[in-house]
Amino acid sequence: MKLPSISLVGRALATLLLAALAIGMTNAAVFAASAALSKAQKEADAKGYIFVAAHEEIVSKAKQEGKVRVIVSTDGGLLKHLTAGFKKKYPFIDIRADELRGTDAYIRQLHEIKGGLVKGQDVNDLAYDYYDEYAPFQKKFDILGMAEQRVLQIPPQLVDAVNRNVVAIGSGIQVVAYNKKLIAAEKVPDTWEGFLKIFGRKISRRSCRRGVLKRHSISRVNWPRKIRSGREETPVCLPPCSLASKRCFWDRTLIPFCASWTKTKPTLSPISLSSRFPCD
C-alpha cells in the first residue's frame, strides 16, 4: 500500500484546521449576535417596551393581522406610490393610507386618541407642537432596539432615541433664496441671529388663526407664525418674507412661498424642500 506524501498530509491537516477555525469563528459570531439580541430584549422588557427578536416573527404576525391603516401628512400622490411599493413587497397585507392635513385635523386627532375614540389606526403622524402629548398613547415597540440589532432594516438615526418608538419617514432641507439685485451675496445672513438682525424684528412662536386667501385662490394657510413690530403683528413665514407683502402661505407640498413673490420682488424668502424615504 502506498502511503500519502507528507506534503499531502500537511495540506489536508491545514485544510481541516482552517475549516475548524472558520466554523469556530462563525459559531462565535452567532453566539455574540444571540447574546446581543438577548441583552437588547431584556433591556426593552425592563423599560416596558415590546422587542421582537426576529424579522420573520414580525412578518408572521403581520400575516395573521392581514391589514394596516396609516394616517400621515404625506401628500396623497406620494402616498399612492409608497403604498404600491409596500403592497409589492408584502402582498398579503391590505394597506390603507390616508392623508392628514392642517393643524385643526391634528388637534382633533390628538383629542380622539386621548379619548380612546381612535379604532383600527396603526400608524399616525405626531404634530411637532404637541409631540410629547402622543407618547403615553403610542404602543411601546422598541423600534430603536430592533433597528440597532438589524431586526428591522431602519437606520437607527431615524428613530427617536428617547421615546424609541417614533420613526422619521421623511427629511427636509431649508434654504433661502435672495434677490442679488437688492442684496450682495456677502450680506446674506447665514445664522438665525443674522436673519433677526437684518429684519430688525422679534419672532413670536404663537400661532394665528387659519384663514383663506381668496385673492390668490389659495385654500389653506397652515398656521403661519407671527412677527411683532411694536403694536402690529403680521403673519409671515419663518424667517420673514417680504415685509411689504404680508401674505404668506404653505402649499400642499409643504413648501413655503410668498404669495406675491413676482410682484414685490422680496429681498429674502425661505424655501423648504421635503423628501420621503421608505423603511422596512
N, C-alpha and C positions, 0 to 999 in steps of 0.2 A: 504494500500500500504506500502510495506516495503522499508524504506529508506536505501541508501547505507551507509556503515560504514564510520566513519571519516577517517580510515586508507586508505580505497579505494579512497575516495575523495582526500586525500592528495597525494597519488601516482599518481592519474590522473592529478592533478594540477602540480606536479613535472615534469611529462612527457611532459605536454604542455609547461612548462617553458623551459625545455631542448630543445624541438623541436624549440621553438621560438628563443632561443639563437643560436642554430645551423644554423637556417635559416638566422638570423641576421649576424652571422659570415661569412656565405657563401656569402651573398649579399655584405658585406663589402670587402671581398677578391676580388669578381668580380669587384666591383667598383674601388678598388685600382689598379687592373690589367688593367682595362679600362682606368683609369686616366694615368697610366704609359705609355700605348700604345699611348694615345693621346699626351702626352708630348714628347715622342720619335719621333712621326710623325711630330710634329711642329718643333722640333729641326732639323730634317732631311730636312724639307722644307726650313728652314731658311738658311741652308748650301748648298742648291741646290741639295740635294740628293733625290732619289726616295725611299719611305718607304711604303711597303705593310703590312697592319696590320694583315692579316690572311693568314695562310698557304694554306687554301682552295682556296683563290683567286689566289695564285701563281699557284697551280695545275690547276685551271680552265683556266687560261691564257695559260699555257703550252699545254693544250689540244687543244686550239684554234690554236696555232702556229704549233704544231704537230711534230716538229723536232728540233734537236740541233746539232751543229757542234763544235767539240773540237779539238784543235791542241796544244799538250803539249809534253814535253820531256820525258814523262814516256815510259818505254820500251814497245815495241809493244806487247810482250807476256802478260805482266801485263795489258795492256790496254784492251785486249780481255776479261779478267776476270772481270775487272771493268765495262766494257760495258755490259757484260752479267748480272751482278748484277743490274745495272741500269735498263735494259730492264725488268727484273723480277719484280722490284718494280714499274716501270712506263711503262707498256707495250704499252701505247697509244702514246709514243714518239719515233720517228725514230731518233736514235742517231748514229752519225758517229764520230769516234775518230781516229785521225791520229797522228803519231809520228813525232816530230821535233828534228833534231839533228845538232849540230855544231854551232859555233858562226857565221859563214857565213850565215847560214839559219836564225838565229835570227836577224842579221843586215838587211838582205833582207826583212824579215817580218816587221820589225820596219819601214823601209823606205816605204813599201807598205801601212802600216797603216797611216803614216803621209801624204802620197799622196792620201789617200782616195780610194785606189785600192782594199782593202780587202772587199769582199762581202760574206755574209752568214756565217760568223765566229762568234761564240758566246762565246767561252772560249779559252783563249790563255795563254801561259807562259810569264812571264816577266823576261828577262835576267837581272841578278843582276848588270852587268856592266852598263846597260842602264835603270835601274829601274825607275828613275824619269821621263824619257822621255815618258813613256807609259801613265802616269797619265792623261794628257789632252785628251786622246783619248778613255779611258775606260768609259763605261756607268756608271753613278754615282748612283748605287744602294747602299743604306745604309745597307750593309750586316752586319756590326758590330752592328748597332742598332737593326736589326731584330734578330740577334743571341742573343743579350742581353735580348730581350723581349721574347725569345723562339718561335718566329715565325718560325725560322729556327733552326733545330737541329744541329747546328755547335757550338763547343766550342768557345766563344769569343776570347780566347787566340790565336786562329789560324788566326785571322783577323788583317790586318794592322790597327793599332789604329789611324794612321794619315790619310791615304787615305780612309779607311773604306770600300773599295770595292775590296780588294785583299785578297784572302784566301790561306793559305799554305795547300797544299793537301798531303804533304809528310814530313817526318822527317829524319834526318841523324845523324849518330854517327861517330866521327873520333877518331881513336885510333892509337897508334904507336907500331909496332912490333919491337922487338930488339933481336939481337943475343947475348945470355947470355954468349957465349964463348969469345966475344970480348968486352963486356961492362958489368960491375957489375950493379945489379938492382938499388942500391942506387945512381948510377951515371947517370941514365936515366933522362933526363930533364922532368919537369912537368909544365913548363911555356914556353910561346913563346920566351921570352928573353933567357931562358935556351937553347933552340934549336939554337938560333943565336950564343950564346956563344960557344957551343960545336963544331959548324962547322966553326966559325970564319969568316962568310960571311955576307954580307948585302943583303937583299931581295929587288928586284925591282918588282913592280906590272905591268910593261909594258909587253904587250903580244908579243910573237914571232909568226911568220907565221905558219900556219897549214902545216903539212908535212905528208909524208908517210914513214913508217918503213918497207921496203920490206924484209929486212933481217929476221925479226921475223914474217912475214906475218900479220902485223898489218896495218889496212887500215885507222885508224883515230888517230890523235893527237889533242886533244881538247885544243888548245891554252895554252900549259903549261907555267908556269911562268919562269922568268929568275932570276938567281943569278949573282951577279957581283963580280969578283975576279980580281982586277987590271984592265987589258985591256980585259980580257976574259969574255965572257958571255955564260953560258951553260944552256940550257933548262933542268929544273928538276921539280919534284913535289914540292909542298909546304907542309911541310918543305922538304929540300933536301933528296933525296935517296942517295945511294952510290955515292960519288963524282967521283969514278973511272968509274962508269957505263956510265954516260952522256946519258942514253937512258931511257926516262920515257914516259908513256902514260896513257890515260884514256880509259878504255874499255867501251863497250856498256852499261854496267850496272852502269856506273859512279863510278867504284871502281879503285882507282889509284894503280898501281903496278910498280915496277922496272922491265924492260924487261929482265934483266939478274940477277934476284934475286938469282937463284940457282948457277950461275957461279961466281959472285963476292962476295957472302955472305956479304951483307952490314951490317953495324952496326945497323942502324935505317931505318925504312921505314914506311910511312904513309899508313893506310888502312881506307877507308871510306865506311860505310855501310848505305845504303839508304832503307827507307821503305815508303809505301804509305798507306793511310787510307781513306776510303770513308766518305763523308759528305752528309747530307740530303739536 
